[in-house]
Amino acid sequence: MYKFILSAVICITTQSVLANKELPPFKASEQPAAPDYALEKYWAALPFRQDAADVIPKYETWISDSLKKVDVFYIYPTIYQRGNTWNADVNDEKLNRRIDKLPVRYQASAFNHVGRVYAPRYRQAIIKAYSDKSGSGKQALQFAYEDIKAAFRYYMKHYNNGRPVIIASHSQGTTHSRLLIKDFFDTPERQAKLVCAYIIGFAIFAEEYSTLKPCANAEQTGCYVTWASFKHGYRYNKELPYYGNVCVNPLSWKIDSLSSKGRGAIMLGFDKKKPYKTEAVIADKYLWVKTGMPVVQTWNNMHLVDYNLFWHNIRENASLRVNTYFQKH
């Protein structure tokens, strides 16, 4: 029952060890070969096929992708914990199984009732990239973003067909999606095609964008939401990469200091009609959380379950924003 939670704990406890693992200076020519996004195997999720992003609660009925008017472009977080190169190999089957079993299943799935889900495999940077001081980590992250840009360009050319888009991401995925929305949606014309960007679990700064703004309420479109989750009352090190100057409460979908109660969290099962209850309040641009989720409720840093804590609210909100989008367009 606690396999996901145990995996998360292992991830946290190994980060300090992995940060000390020596890697040679970054060289693009020494990284694994680039994915060819014309091939389906380089997508963790695609519409009209069965994959990890298709899981739904047992009490829901699957909606055919042919009936969905919106696309979801999802970028997963860091799963690449150890290796001999700065960037992951997209042909690593063991790593791909972990990506599918964890973030794609528990994050991308939140949007599968309203949109066709696209999730490219990419040469993500190793976790050490975030603690590296040599400059190689920064280069590895930029290298990973080049895959995301290539995947999005391929998606726009071959799959989009003028459809509105939801961008969704977490952690390293948000390291990249914050750049992606800047490069592809930060003008009034392009903004009009963005339903919402759920760019979660990494520092976002409002001044990065000239047109895009944080969502001010649950129905607004052409905007973005972000948060970083911590135990209620916990004051954390603001040097961590989660801390920016924007936080939207995923229960109220507002930027305020009022406490809100949610529809509930999920841990492993999608079948409970009475999910773990969760409350959240914004404190100093990050999110203080109270939750009934076992084990997680004792954590100070809840980064690894930023989606799980609010899965039902995200799902509900995506429907609301999509409906509002088509009322306006």
Secondary structure, DSSP 8 states (H G I E B T S, - for coil): --HHHHHHHHHHHHHHHHHT-------GGGS-----TTSGGGEEE-TTS--GGG---TTS----GGG--EEEEEE------S-SSSB--TT-HHHHHHHIIIIIHHTGGGGTTTEEEEEE----B-GGGGT--SSHHHHHHHHHHHHHHHHHHHHIIIIITT--EEEEEETHHHHHHHHHHHHHH-SHHHHTTEEEEEEESS---GGG-SS--B--SSS--SEEE---EEETT----TTSTT--S----TTT-SSSS--EE-S-B-SS-S--SS-B-EEEEEETTEEEEEE--TTGGG-SB-GGGTTGGGHHHHHHHHHHHHHHHHHH-
